[in-house]
Amino acid sequence: MNFFKKESTKDANYISAKESRAISKENKRITDEIEKKRKRKNIPEEEYVTKMKNSNNVVEFDNVHTYFFTDIGTVKSVDGVSFDVPQGKTVGIVGESGCGKSVTSLSLMQLVQRPQGQTVKGEIRFNTGEQAINVVNAPMETMQKLRGNYMSMIFQEPMTSLNPVFRIGSQVDEVIALHNPQMSKEEVKNRTIEMLELVGIANCEGVYKMYPHELSGGMRQRICIAMGLACNPRLIIADEPTTALDVTIQAQILDLLRGLKDKINSSIMLITHDLGVIAEMADYVVVMYAGRVVEQGTVQEIFKTPKHPYTIGLMASKPVVGKDVDRLYSIPGKVPNPVNMPDYCYFRDRCEMCVEACKGKYPGQTSLSPTHVVNCYLYAEGAGSNEKNEMKEGQ
């Protein structure tokens, strides 16, 4: 039972022209200041070369905040996200649409739309194998060397990722030639053909000369994967790579990603809202809600013993083989307005498991095991123990 009623607030969808102008003026001041710092020439290495907390990690997100400065206020898309991606492992990031999954990955690639979008706080430490780079402070020249060579992204919709007026071959060639200037045109073409074969395309020579519209959705997705893996990156960011594909093609793409990860010993950051994909692919799971991580752990911990009420709701909302139900569970309520986030738990107004402690500020992190952590008062020491026991008996 929810102990709390939603507090009455001013209509968040209405804002006067005067207020909008004041917000725009302040936003311009903030973004100009950040952009001025970013566009400096000869930025010293001390500002962006750092050390990994654990050398076995490829990426470490440490209290990352990425905001969008809009005319109606500041949207906190990523609001204090922290998690690690270990070498050679797959980390799945799950959550509802709009919870900050894609913005987290774009922050890592430094591809958030600027100047409105800015990573304003925290560190994203990337391990190149030779040194650690804090991506948040890294200059554009450094990022151009990292993108493609060390980290690559497979975008959600292949038709919008590929240029419709260029042939497939020239688009993959461009990626390889950009990062390997010492290669001749013939060597670049051979490498492209090799990558097309690697992702399971049969008629490589024919596809090399085709345009994107001549290929099926699955074939286009394979081209995007080939482009992403062309330089054997240490990290592959797959942003819902199977969303637009039918089930049989989804299985082929997932098998392909798993095989390629093992072949080139890469890590995968898999972003999806499909829990079935996560269960099949991931070693670790990060559950995000309204721009924050609410629970993280191994795939066994998250799927067998989910703890956060939001994670429990996600698990209950998926169909289960052999279980006959009239209607699938749906989490009640809606995500809070990202412009004016509350100072208490973001899930409180939708939660059916609230306890007295939930009246307090946003809950801190509670460790349930060395790998399993949750942000919820239900598991904080001494908070709501009676209510928690009642809940467990009722489940």
Secondary structure, 3 states (H helix, E strand, C coil): CCCCCCCCCCCCCCCCHHHHHHHHHHHHHHHHHHHHHHCCCCCCHHHCEECCCCCCEEEEEEEEEEEEEECCEEEEEEEEEEEEEECCCEEEEECCCCCCHHHHHHHHHCCCCCCCEEEEEEEEEEECCCCEEECCCCCHHHHHHHECCCEEEECCCHHHHCCCCCCHHHHHHHHHHHHCCCCCHHHHHHHHHHHHHHCCCCCHHHHHCCCHHHCCHHHHHHHHHHHHHCCCCCEEEEECCCCCCCHHHHHHHHHHHHHHHHHHCCEEEEECCCHHHHHHHCCEEEEEECCEEEEEEEHHHHHHCCCCHHHHHHHHCCCCCCCCCCCCCCCCCCCCCCCCCCCCCCCHHHCCCCCHHHHCCCCCCEECCCCCEECCHHHCCCCCHHHHHHHHHHC
